[in-house]
Amino acid sequence: MDQSLPIADLTVLVIYMAGIVGIGLWAARKSQTSEGFMLAGRSLPSWAIALSLFSTGLSSIGFLAVPG
């Protein structure tokens, strides 16, 4: 039984990983301090923070409630 991934799957995986690393490096060069990275320079609007918190809660509730 052959357990290896097809070449197309490996290609997609490598391209995806390279893209994620590239985005991380691009974002890291724009941040000068850890506070700037973690808090976005304290420049986020309150509605964006609220939507982020709401979607996080909604996602976890759905993850626990759907199987039940």
N, CA, C, O and CB atoms as a CASP TS submission, in Angstrom:
PFRMAT TS
TARGET T0000
AUTHOR 0000-0000-0000
METHOD Language model
MODEL 1
PARENT N/A
ATOM      1  N   MET     1       0.842  -1.179   0.000  1.00  0.00           N
ATOM      2  CA  MET     1       0.000   0.000   0.000  1.00  0.00           C
ATOM      3  C   MET     1       0.886   1.240   0.000  1.00  0.00           C
ATOM      4  O   MET     1       1.743   1.401   0.868  1.00  0.00           O
ATOM      5  CB  MET     1      -0.957  -0.001   1.217  1.00  0.00           C
ATOM      6  N   ASP     2       0.674   2.105  -0.972  1.00  0.00           N
ATOM      7  CA  ASP     2       1.466   3.327  -1.120  1.00  0.00           C
ATOM      8  C   ASP     2       0.881   4.430  -0.236  1.00  0.00           C
ATOM      9  O   ASP     2      -0.292   4.778  -0.377  1.00  0.00           O
ATOM     10  CB  ASP     2       1.507   3.782  -2.608  1.00  0.00           C
ATOM     11  N   GLN     3       1.689   4.982   0.673  1.00  0.00           N
ATOM     12  CA  GLN     3       1.225   5.973   1.648  1.00  0.00           C
ATOM     13  C   GLN     3       1.667   7.397   1.297  1.00  0.00           C
ATOM     14  O   GLN     3       1.468   8.294   2.117  1.00  0.00           O
ATOM     15  CB  GLN     3       1.733   5.610   3.032  1.00  0.00           C
ATOM     16  N   SER     4       2.247   7.649   0.141  1.00  0.00           N
ATOM     17  CA  SER     4       2.759   8.978  -0.186  1.00  0.00           C
ATOM     18  C   SER     4       1.671   9.838  -0.843  1.00  0.00           C
ATOM     19  O   SER     4       0.712   9.331  -1.425  1.00  0.00           O
ATOM     20  CB  SER     4       3.983   8.865  -1.115  1.00  0.00           C
ATOM     21  N   LEU     5       1.857  11.137  -0.728  1.00  0.00           N
ATOM     22  CA  LEU     5       0.924  12.081  -1.347  1.00  0.00           C
ATOM     23  C   LEU     5       1.243  12.236  -2.832  1.00  0.00           C
ATOM     24  O   LEU     5       2.406  12.165  -3.230  1.00  0.00           O
ATOM     25  CB  LEU     5       0.981  13.455  -0.635  1.00  0.00           C
ATOM     26  N   PRO     6       0.223  12.446  -3.642  1.00  0.00           N
ATOM     27  CA  PRO     6       0.480  12.731  -5.063  1.00  0.00           C
ATOM     28  C   PRO     6       1.250  14.044  -5.214  1.00  0.00           C
ATOM     29  O   PRO     6       1.204  14.901  -4.332  1.00  0.00           O
ATOM     30  CB  PRO     6      -0.852  12.798  -5.857  1.00  0.00           C
ATOM     31  N   ILE     7       1.945  14.195  -6.315  1.00  0.00           N
ATOM     32  CA  ILE     7       2.790  15.367  -6.557  1.00  0.00           C
ATOM     33  C   ILE     7       1.973  16.663  -6.563  1.00  0.00           C
ATOM     34  O   ILE     7       2.471  17.703  -6.133  1.00  0.00           O
ATOM     35  CB  ILE     7       3.534  15.213  -7.889  1.00  0.00           C
ATOM     36  N   ALA     8       0.736  16.616  -7.041  1.00  0.00           N
ATOM     37  CA  ALA     8      -0.105  17.814  -7.057  1.00  0.00           C
ATOM     38  C   ALA     8      -0.417  18.278  -5.633  1.00  0.00           C
ATOM     39  O   ALA     8      -0.416  19.477  -5.357  1.00  0.00           O
ATOM     40  CB  ALA     8      -1.414  17.543  -7.827  1.00  0.00           C
ATOM     41  N   ASP     9      -0.679  17.342  -4.739  1.00  0.00           N
ATOM     42  CA  ASP     9      -0.957  17.696  -3.351  1.00  0.00           C
ATOM     43  C   ASP     9       0.270  18.286  -2.671  1.00  0.00           C
ATOM     44  O   ASP     9       0.168  19.266  -1.934  1.00  0.00           O
ATOM     45  CB  ASP     9      -1.442  16.475  -2.582  1.00  0.00           C
ATOM     46  N   LEU    10       1.423  17.692  -2.919  1.00  0.00           N
ATOM     47  CA  LEU    10       2.660  18.214  -2.345  1.00  0.00           C
ATOM     48  C   LEU    10       2.970  19.614  -2.865  1.00  0.00           C
ATOM     49  O   LEU    10       3.436  20.472  -2.115  1.00  0.00           O
ATOM     50  CB  LEU    10       3.821  17.275  -2.652  1.00  0.00           C
ATOM     51  N   THR    11       2.713  19.838  -4.142  1.00  0.00           N
ATOM     52  CA  THR    11       2.942  21.157  -4.732  1.00  0.00           C
ATOM     53  C   THR    11       2.059  22.206  -4.078  1.00  0.00           C
ATOM     54  O   THR    11       2.532  23.288  -3.728  1.00  0.00           O
ATOM     55  CB  THR    11       2.686  21.122  -6.239  1.00  0.00           C
ATOM     56  N   VAL    12       0.791  21.897  -3.913  1.00  0.00           N
ATOM     57  CA  VAL    12      -0.129  22.834  -3.266  1.00  0.00           C
ATOM     58  C   VAL    12       0.303  23.092  -1.828  1.00  0.00           C
ATOM     59  O   VAL    12       0.260  24.234  -1.371  1.00  0.00           O
ATOM     60  CB  VAL    12      -1.572  22.293  -3.301  1.00  0.00           C
ATOM     61  N   LEU    13       0.713  22.070  -1.120  1.00  0.00           N
ATOM     62  CA  LEU    13       1.156  22.219   0.263  1.00  0.00           C
ATOM     63  C   LEU    13       2.397  23.103   0.364  1.00  0.00           C
ATOM     64  O   LEU    13       2.470  23.967   1.237  1.00  0.00           O
ATOM     65  CB  LEU    13       1.440  20.851   0.873  1.00  0.00           C
ATOM     66  N   VAL    14       3.360  22.897  -0.512  1.00  0.00           N
ATOM     67  CA  VAL    14       4.581  23.703  -0.492  1.00  0.00           C
ATOM     68  C   VAL    14       4.275  25.161  -0.842  1.00  0.00           C
ATOM     69  O   VAL    14       4.811  26.070  -0.207  1.00  0.00           O
ATOM     70  CB  VAL    14       5.620  23.128  -1.473  1.00  0.00           C
ATOM     71  N   ILE    15       3.427  25.394  -1.835  1.00  0.00           N
ATOM     72  CA  ILE    15       3.057  26.765  -2.210  1.00  0.00           C
ATOM     73  C   ILE    15       2.313  27.451  -1.065  1.00  0.00           C
ATOM     74  O   ILE    15       2.553  28.625  -0.785  1.00  0.00           O
ATOM     75  CB  ILE    15       2.185  26.763  -3.488  1.00  0.00           C
ATOM     76  N   TYR    16       1.427  26.734  -0.413  1.00  0.00           N
ATOM     77  CA  TYR    16       0.685  27.290   0.718  1.00  0.00           C
ATOM     78  C   TYR    16       1.626  27.663   1.859  1.00  0.00           C
ATOM     79  O   TYR    16       1.533  28.758   2.414  1.00  0.00           O
ATOM     80  CB  TYR    16      -0.368  26.292   1.210  1.00  0.00           C
ATOM     81  N   MET    17       2.527  26.756   2.205  1.00  0.00           N
ATOM     82  CA  MET    17       3.465  27.025   3.295  1.00  0.00           C
ATOM     83  C   MET    17       4.381  28.198   2.954  1.00  0.00           C
ATOM     84  O   MET    17       4.657  29.031   3.818  1.00  0.00           O
ATOM     85  CB  MET    17       4.301  25.775   3.599  1.00  0.00           C
ATOM     86  N   ALA    18       4.848  28.277   1.726  1.00  0.00           N
ATOM     87  CA  ALA    18       5.686  29.401   1.311  1.00  0.00           C
ATOM     88  C   ALA    18       4.912  30.711   1.390  1.00  0.00           C
ATOM     89  O   ALA    18       5.467  31.738   1.781  1.00  0.00           O
ATOM     90  CB  ALA    18       6.211  29.182  -0.115  1.00  0.00           C
ATOM     91  N   GLY    19       3.633  30.681   1.022  1.00  0.00           N
ATOM     92  CA  GLY    19       2.800  31.880   1.118  1.00  0.00           C
ATOM     93  C   GLY    19       2.596  32.332   2.553  1.00  0.00           C
ATOM     94  O   GLY    19       2.656  33.527   2.842  1.00  0.00           O
ATOM     95  N   ILE    20       2.357  31.398   3.447  1.00  0.00           N
ATOM     96  CA  ILE    20       2.167  31.724   4.861  1.00  0.00           C
ATOM     97  C   ILE    20       3.448  32.307   5.453  1.00  0.00           C
ATOM     98  O   ILE    20       3.396  33.291   6.191  1.00  0.00           O
ATOM     99  CB  ILE    20       1.734  30.474   5.653  1.00  0.00           C
ATOM    100  N   VAL    21       4.581  31.716   5.141  1.00  0.00           N
ATOM    101  CA  VAL    21       5.862  32.243   5.635  1.00  0.00           C
ATOM    102  C   VAL    21       6.116  33.626   5.046  1.00  0.00           C
ATOM    103  O   VAL    21       6.593  34.518   5.747  1.00  0.00           O
ATOM    104  CB  VAL    21       7.032  31.281   5.280  1.00  0.00           C
ATOM    105  N   GLY    22       5.807  33.810   3.781  1.00  0.00           N
ATOM    106  CA  GLY    22       5.979  35.116   3.142  1.00  0.00           C
ATOM    107  C   GLY    22       5.124  36.189   3.783  1.00  0.00           C
ATOM    108  O   GLY    22       5.601  37.298   4.022  1.00  0.00           O
ATOM    109  N   ILE    23       3.872  35.879   4.065  1.00  0.00           N
ATOM    110  CA  ILE    23       2.991  36.845   4.730  1.00  0.00           C
ATOM    111  C   ILE    23       3.515  37.161   6.132  1.00  0.00           C
ATOM    112  O   ILE    23       3.474  38.314   6.561  1.00  0.00           O
ATOM    113  CB  ILE    23       1.539  36.299   4.807  1.00  0.00           C
ATOM    114  N   GLY    24       4.004  36.155   6.840  1.00  0.00           N
ATOM    115  CA  GLY    24       4.560  36.381   8.170  1.00  0.00           C
ATOM    116  C   GLY    24       5.783  37.271   8.136  1.00  0.00           C
ATOM    117  O   GLY    24       5.921  38.170   8.965  1.00  0.00           O
ATOM    118  N   LEU    25       6.672  37.030   7.187  1.00  0.00           N
ATOM    119  CA  LEU    25       7.858  37.878   7.071  1.00  0.00           C
ATOM    120  C   LEU    25       7.495  39.301   6.667  1.00  0.00           C
ATOM    121  O   LEU    25       8.093  40.255   7.165  1.00  0.00           O
ATOM    122  CB  LEU    25       8.831  37.288   6.061  1.00  0.00           C
ATOM    123  N   TRP    26       6.532  39.455   5.779  1.00  0.00           N
ATOM    124  CA  TRP    26       6.092  40.789   5.357  1.00  0.00           C
ATOM    125  C   TRP    26       5.488  41.552   6.529  1.00  0.00           C
ATOM    126  O   TRP    26       5.769  42.736   6.712  1.00  0.00           O
ATOM    127  CB  TRP    26       5.069  40.685   4.210  1.00  0.00           C
ATOM    128  N   ALA    27       4.657  40.876   7.326  1.00  0.00           N
ATOM    129  CA  ALA    27       4.038  41.530   8.478  1.00  0.00           C
ATOM    130  C   ALA    27       5.073  41.845   9.550  1.00  0.00           C
ATOM    131  O   ALA    27       4.966  42.863  10.232  1.00  0.00           O
ATOM    132  CB  ALA    27       2.929  40.649   9.060  1.00  0.00           C
ATOM    133  N   ALA    28       6.065  40.989   9.703  1.00  0.00           N
ATOM    134  CA  ALA    28       7.084  41.201  10.741  1.00  0.00           C
ATOM    135  C   ALA    28       7.964  42.400  10.413  1.00  0.00           C
ATOM    136  O   ALA    28       8.404  43.094  11.329  1.00  0.00           O
ATOM    137  CB  ALA    28       7.951  39.946  10.905  1.00  0.00           C
ATOM    138  N   ARG    29       8.232  42.661   9.160  1.00  0.00           N
ATOM    139  CA  ARG    29       9.102  43.787   8.829  1.00  0.00           C
ATOM    140  C   ARG    29       8.391  45.120   9.014  1.00  0.00           C
ATOM    141  O   ARG    29       9.050  46.147   9.175  1.00  0.00           O
ATOM    142  CB  ARG    29       9.604  43.662   7.399  1.00  0.00           C
ATOM    143  N   LYS    30       7.065  45.127   8.995  1.00  0.00           N
ATOM    144  CA  LYS    30       6.316  46.368   9.198  1.00  0.00           C
ATOM    145  C   LYS    30       6.192  46.726  10.672  1.00  0.00           C
ATOM    146  O   LYS    30       5.960  47.890  10.999  1.00  0.00           O
ATOM    147  CB  LYS    30       4.934  46.251   8.583  1.00  0.00           C
ATOM    148  N   SER    31       6.339  45.760  11.565  1.00  0.00           N
ATOM    149  CA  SER    31       6.201  45.994  13.001  1.00  0.00           C
ATOM    150  C   SER    31       7.575  46.287  13.588  1.00  0.00           C
ATOM    151  O   SER    31       8.524  45.526  13.397  1.00  0.00           O
ATOM    152  CB  SER    31       5.545  44.772  13.710  1.00  0.00           C
ATOM    153  N   GLN    32       7.663  47.399  14.302  1.00  0.00           N
ATOM    154  CA  GLN    32       8.941  47.771  14.904  1.00  0.00           C
ATOM    155  C   GLN    32       9.059  47.299  16.349  1.00  0.00           C
ATOM    156  O   GLN    32      10.159  47.004  16.817  1.00  0.00           O
ATOM    157  CB  GLN    32       9.123  49.271  14.843  1.00  0.00           C
ATOM    158  N   THR    33       7.925  47.225  17.061  1.00  0.00           N
ATOM    159  CA  THR    33       7.950  46.803  18.459  1.00  0.00           C
ATOM    160  C   THR    33       6.929  45.696  18.663  1.00  0.00           C
ATOM    161  O   THR    33       6.043  45.489  17.835  1.00  0.00           O
ATOM    162  CB  THR    33       7.664  47.996  19.410  1.00  0.00           C
ATOM    163  N   SER    34       7.067  44.989  19.780  1.00  0.00           N
ATOM    164  CA  SER    34       6.098  43.936  20.078  1.00  0.00           C
ATOM    165  C   SER    34       4.729  44.542  20.395  1.00  0.00           C
ATOM    166  O   SER    34       3.702  43.935  20.091  1.00  0.00           O
ATOM    167  CB  SER    34       6.588  43.069  21.258  1.00  0.00           C
ATOM    168  N   GLU    35       4.704  45.719  20.996  1.00  0.00           N
ATOM    169  CA  GLU    35       3.419  46.378  21.262  1.00  0.00           C
ATOM    170  C   GLU    35       2.731  46.759  19.952  1.00  0.00           C
ATOM    171  O   GLU    35       1.516  46.617  19.816  1.00  0.00           O
ATOM    172  CB  GLU    35       3.624  47.634  22.143  1.00  0.00           C
ATOM    173  N   GLY    36       3.506  47.236  19.004  1.00  0.00           N
ATOM    174  CA  GLY    36       2.938  47.567  17.701  1.00  0.00           C
ATOM    175  C   GLY    36       2.360  46.355  17.002  1.00  0.00           C
ATOM    176  O   GLY    36       1.345  46.454  16.314  1.00  0.00           O
ATOM    177  N   PHE    37       3.006  45.206  17.177  1.00  0.00           N
ATOM    178  CA  PHE    37       2.510  43.973  16.560  1.00  0.00           C
ATOM    179  C   PHE    37       1.264  43.454  17.265  1.00  0.00           C
ATOM    180  O   PHE    37       0.270  43.137  16.611  1.00  0.00           O
ATOM    181  CB  PHE    37       3.596  42.901  16.574  1.00  0.00           C
ATOM    182  N   MET    38       1.307  43.365  18.588  1.00  0.00           N
ATOM    183  CA  MET    38       0.212  42.769  19.352  1.00  0.00           C
ATOM    184  C   MET    38      -1.009  43.690  19.434  1.00  0.00           C
ATOM    185  O   MET    38      -2.139  43.201  19.459  1.00  0.00           O
ATOM    186  CB  MET    38       0.689  42.424  20.751  1.00  0.00           C
ATOM    187  N   LEU    39      -0.807  45.001  19.478  1.00  0.00           N
ATOM    188  CA  LEU    39      -1.919  45.928  19.658  1.00  0.00           C
ATOM    189  C   LEU    39      -2.198  46.763  18.415  1.00  0.00           C
ATOM    190  O   LEU    39      -3.036  47.664  18.450  1.00  0.00           O
ATOM    191  CB  LEU    39      -1.641  46.838  20.822  1.00  0.00           C
ATOM    192  N   ALA    40      -1.513  46.476  17.330  1.00  0.00           N
ATOM    193  CA  ALA    40      -1.679  47.210  16.073  1.00  0.00           C
ATOM    194  C   ALA    40      -1.500  48.701  16.272  1.00  0.00           C
ATOM    195  O   ALA    40      -2.198  49.510  15.660  1.00  0.00           O
ATOM    196  CB  ALA    40      -3.046  46.933  15.471  1.00  0.00           C
ATOM    197  N   GLY    41      -0.561  49.057  17.132  1.00  0.00           N
ATOM    198  CA  GLY    41      -0.300  50.463  17.374  1.00  0.00           C
ATOM    199  C   GLY    41      -1.464  51.189  18.016  1.00  0.00           C
ATOM    200  O   GLY    41      -1.544  52.416  17.956  1.00  0.00           O
ATOM    201  N   ARG    42      -2.366  50.441  18.631  1.00  0.00           N
ATOM    202  CA  ARG    42      -3.579  50.997  19.254  1.00  0.00           C
ATOM    203  C   ARG    42      -4.398  51.839  18.270  1.00  0.00           C
ATOM    204  O   ARG    42      -4.955  52.876  18.631  1.00  0.00           O
ATOM    205  CB  ARG    42      -3.201  51.851  20.471  1.00  0.00           C
ATOM    206  N   SER    43      -4.457  51.371  17.027  1.00  0.00           N
ATOM    207  CA  SER    43      -5.152  52.139  15.995  1.00  0.00           C
ATOM    208  C   SER    43      -6.375  51.424  15.426  1.00  0.00           C
ATOM    209  O   SER    43      -6.956  51.898  14.450  1.00  0.00           O
ATOM    210  CB  SER    43      -4.202  52.458  14.879  1.00  0.00           C
ATOM    211  N   LEU    44      -6.780  50.295  16.011  1.00  0.00           N
ATOM    212  CA  LEU    44      -7.952  49.585  15.499  1.00  0.00           C
ATOM    213  C   LEU    44      -9.234  50.258  15.960  1.00  0.00           C
ATOM    214  O   LEU    44      -9.328  50.690  17.109  1.00  0.00           O
ATOM    215  CB  LEU    44      -7.934  48.120  15.949  1.00  0.00           C
ATOM    216  N   PRO    45     -10.225  50.351  15.077  1.00  0.00           N
ATOM    217  CA  PRO    45     -11.518  50.910  15.502  1.00  0.00           C
ATOM    218  C   PRO    45     -12.261  49.926  16.401  1.00  0.00           C
ATOM    219  O   PRO    45     -12.065  48.714  16.316  1.00  0.00           O
ATOM    220  CB  PRO    45     -12.386  51.265  14.274  1.00  0.00           C
ATOM    221  N   SER    46     -13.103  50.462  17.248  1.00  0.00           N
ATOM    222  CA  SER    46     -13.813  49.618  18.217  1.00  0.00           C
ATOM    223  C   SER    46     -14.726  48.606  17.538  1.00  0.00           C
ATOM    224  O   SER    46     -14.905  47.504  18.056  1.00  0.00           O
ATOM    225  CB  SER    46     -14.630  50.483  19.165  1.00  0.00           C
ATOM    226  N   TRP    47     -15.310  48.951  16.386  1.00  0.00           N
ATOM    227  CA  TRP    47     -16.203  48.006  15.712  1.00  0.00           C
ATOM    228  C   TRP    47     -15.428  46.797  15.192  1.00  0.00           C
ATOM    229  O   TRP    47     -15.975  45.695  15.158  1.00  0.00           O
ATOM    230  CB  TRP    47     -16.941  48.698  14.556  1.00  0.00           C
ATOM    231  N   ALA    48     -14.181  46.972  14.790  1.00  0.00           N
ATOM    232  CA  ALA    48     -13.381  45.840  14.316  1.00  0.00           C
ATOM    233  C   ALA    48     -13.046  44.907  15.471  1.00  0.00           C
ATOM    234  O   ALA    48     -13.067  43.687  15.311  1.00  0.00           O
ATOM    235  CB  ALA    48     -12.089  46.331  13.636  1.00  0.00           C
ATOM    236  N   ILE    49     -12.740  45.470  16.625  1.00  0.00           N
ATOM    237  CA  ILE    49     -12.459  44.653  17.804  1.00  0.00           C
ATOM    238  C   ILE    49     -13.717  43.900  18.231  1.00  0.00           C
ATOM    239  O   ILE    49     -13.650  42.720  18.575  1.00  0.00           O
ATOM    240  CB  ILE    49     -11.933  45.530  18.965  1.00  0.00           C
ATOM    241  N   ALA    50     -14.864  44.583  18.209  1.00  0.00           N
ATOM    242  CA  ALA    50     -16.123  43.946  18.594  1.00  0.00           C
ATOM    243  C   ALA    50     -16.466  42.792  17.646  1.00  0.00           C
ATOM    244  O   ALA    50     -16.884  41.727  18.100  1.00  0.00           O
ATOM    245  CB  ALA    50     -17.263  44.981  18.605  1.00  0.00           C
ATOM    246  N   LEU    51     -16.294  42.991  16.344  1.00  0.00           N
ATOM    247  CA  LEU    51     -16.567  41.912  15.385  1.00  0.00           C
ATOM    248  C   LEU    51     -15.625  40.727  15.594  1.00  0.00           C
ATOM    249  O   LEU    51     -16.036  39.575  15.457  1.00  0.00           O
ATOM    250  CB  LEU    51     -16.438  42.434  13.946  1.00  0.00           C
ATOM    251  N   SER    52     -14.371  41.006  15.922  1.00  0.00           N
ATOM    252  CA  SER    52     -13.422  39.935  16.180  1.00  0.00           C
ATOM    253  C   SER    52     -13.832  39.124  17.407  1.00  0.00           C
ATOM    254  O   SER    52     -13.819  37.894  17.371  1.00  0.00           O
ATOM    255  CB  SER    52     -12.018  40.505  16.368  1.00  0.00           C
ATOM    256  N   LEU    53     -14.191  39.801  18.478  1.00  0.00           N
ATOM    257  CA  LEU    53     -14.623  39.100  19.690  1.00  0.00           C
ATOM    258  C   LEU    53     -15.909  38.316  19.453  1.00  0.00           C
ATOM    259  O   LEU    53     -16.042  37.184  19.918  1.00  0.00           O
ATOM    260  CB  LEU    53     -14.823  40.094  20.834  1.00  0.00           C
ATOM    261  N   PHE    54     -16.849  38.908  18.737  1.00  0.00           N
ATOM    262  CA  PHE    54     -18.114  38.233  18.444  1.00  0.00           C
ATOM    263  C   PHE    54     -17.889  36.984  17.598  1.00  0.00           C
ATOM    264  O   PHE    54     -18.464  35.933  17.881  1.00  0.00           O
ATOM    265  CB  PHE    54     -19.073  39.185  17.725  1.00  0.00           C
ATOM    266  N   SER    55     -17.063  37.090  16.571  1.00  0.00           N
ATOM    267  CA  SER    55     -16.848  35.931  15.702  1.00  0.00           C
ATOM    268  C   SER    55     -16.084  34.827  16.426  1.00  0.00           C
ATOM    269  O   SER    55     -16.307  33.646  16.160  1.00  0.00           O
ATOM    270  CB  SER    55     -16.090  36.347  14.439  1.00  0.00           C
ATOM    271  N   THR    56     -15.188  35.197  17.336  1.00  0.00           N
ATOM    272  CA  THR    56     -14.478  34.187  18.119  1.00  0.00           C
ATOM    273  C   THR    56     -15.450  33.415  19.002  1.00  0.00           C
ATOM    274  O   THR    56     -15.400  32.187  19.069  1.00  0.00           O
ATOM    275  CB  THR    56     -13.382  34.838  18.977  1.00  0.00           C
ATOM    276  N   GLY    57     -16.332  34.143  19.678  1.00  0.00           N
ATOM    277  CA  GLY    57     -17.327  33.483  20.527  1.00  0.00           C
ATOM    278  C   GLY    57     -18.298  32.647  19.725  1.00  0.00           C
ATOM    279  O   GLY    57     -18.639  31.535  20.128  1.00  0.00           O
ATOM    280  N   LEU    58     -18.746  33.160  18.601  1.00  0.00           N
ATOM    281  CA  LEU    58     -19.692  32.430  17.762  1.00  0.00           C
ATOM    282  C   LEU    58     -19.058  31.159  17.210  1.00  0.00           C
ATOM    283  O   LEU    58     -19.722  30.126  17.122  1.00  0.00           O
ATOM    284  CB  LEU    58     -20.185  33.317  16.615  1.00  0.00           C
ATOM    285  N   SER    59     -17.814  31.221  16.846  1.00  0.00           N
ATOM    286  CA  SER    59     -17.132  30.060  16.303  1.00  0.00           C
ATOM    287  C   SER    59     -16.996  28.962  17.363  1.00  0.00           C
ATOM    288  O   SER    59     -17.231  27.788  17.076  1.00  0.00           O
ATOM    289  CB  SER    59     -15.752  30.459  15.766  1.00  0.00           C
ATOM    290  N   SER    60     -16.622  29.339  18.573  1.00  0.00           N
ATOM    291  CA  SER    60     -16.455  28.315  19.616  1.00  0.00           C
ATOM    292  C   SER    60     -17.805  27.731  20.029  1.00  0.00           C
ATOM    293  O   SER    60     -17.898  26.538  20.320  1.00  0.00           O
ATOM    294  CB  SER    60     -15.739  28.909  20.849  1.00  0.00           C
ATOM    295  N   ILE    61     -18.845  28.552  20.058  1.00  0.00           N
ATOM    296  CA  ILE    61     -20.176  28.028  20.407  1.00  0.00           C
ATOM    297  C   ILE    61     -20.637  27.043  19.322  1.00  0.00           C
ATOM    298  O   ILE    61     -21.179  25.983  19.634  1.00  0.00           O
ATOM    299  CB  ILE    61     -21.214  29.197  20.569  1.00  0.00           C
ATOM    300  N   GLY    62     -20.425  27.390  18.075  1.00  0.00           N
ATOM    301  CA  GLY    62     -20.814  26.489  16.994  1.00  0.00           C
ATOM    302  C   GLY    62     -20.034  25.201  17.004  1.00  0.00           C
ATOM    303  O   GLY    62     -20.583  24.136  16.721  1.00  0.00           O
ATOM    304  N   PHE    63     -18.750  25.287  17.329  1.00  0.00           N
ATOM    305  CA  PHE    63     -17.902  24.098  17.354  1.00  0.00           C
ATOM    306  C   PHE    63     -18.370  23.133  18.448  1.00  0.00           C
ATOM    307  O   PHE    63     -18.314  21.918  18.263  1.00  0.00           O
ATOM    308  CB  PHE    63     -16.424  24.492  17.577  1.00  0.00           C
ATOM    309  N   LEU    64     -18.826  23.660  19.577  1.00  0.00           N
ATOM    310  CA  LEU    64     -19.270  22.796  20.665  1.00  0.00           C
ATOM    311  C   LEU    64     -20.736  22.376  20.509  1.00  0.00           C
ATOM    312  O   LEU    64     -21.106  21.277  20.924  1.00  0.00           O
ATOM    313  CB  LEU    64     -19.076  23.503  21.997  1.00  0.00           C
ATOM    314  N   ALA    65     -21.562  23.223  19.923  1.00  0.00           N
ATOM    315  CA  ALA    65     -22.992  22.954  19.879  1.00  0.00           C
ATOM    316  C   ALA    65     -23.397  22.042  18.722  1.00  0.00           C
ATOM    317  O   ALA    65     -24.310  21.233  18.882  1.00  0.00           O
ATOM    318  CB  ALA    65     -23.744  24.249  19.784  1.00  0.00           C
ATOM    319  N   VAL    66     -22.763  22.146  17.593  1.00  0.00           N
ATOM    320  CA  VAL    66     -23.168  21.378  16.407  1.00  0.00           C
ATOM    321  C   VAL    66     -23.088  19.869  16.659  1.00  0.00           C
ATOM    322  O   VAL    66     -24.042  19.157  16.346  1.00  0.00           O
ATOM    323  CB  VAL    66     -22.286  21.754  15.206  1.00  0.00           C
ATOM    324  N   PRO    67     -21.984  19.357  17.213  1.00  0.00           N
ATOM    325  CA  PRO    67     -21.950  17.908  17.447  1.00  0.00           C
ATOM    326  C   PRO    67     -22.993  17.422  18.458  1.00  0.00           C
ATOM    327  O   PRO    67     -23.463  16.286  18.394  1.00  0.00           O
ATOM    328  CB  PRO    67     -20.579  17.511  17.923  1.00  0.00           C
ATOM    329  N   GLY    68     -23.343  18.317  19.395  1.00  0.00           N
ATOM    330  CA  GLY    68     -24.316  17.931  20.433  1.00  0.00           C
ATOM    331  C   GLY    68     -25.707  17.935  19.866  1.00  0.00           C
ATOM    332  O   GLY    68     -26.665  17.639  20.580  1.00  0.00           O
TER
END
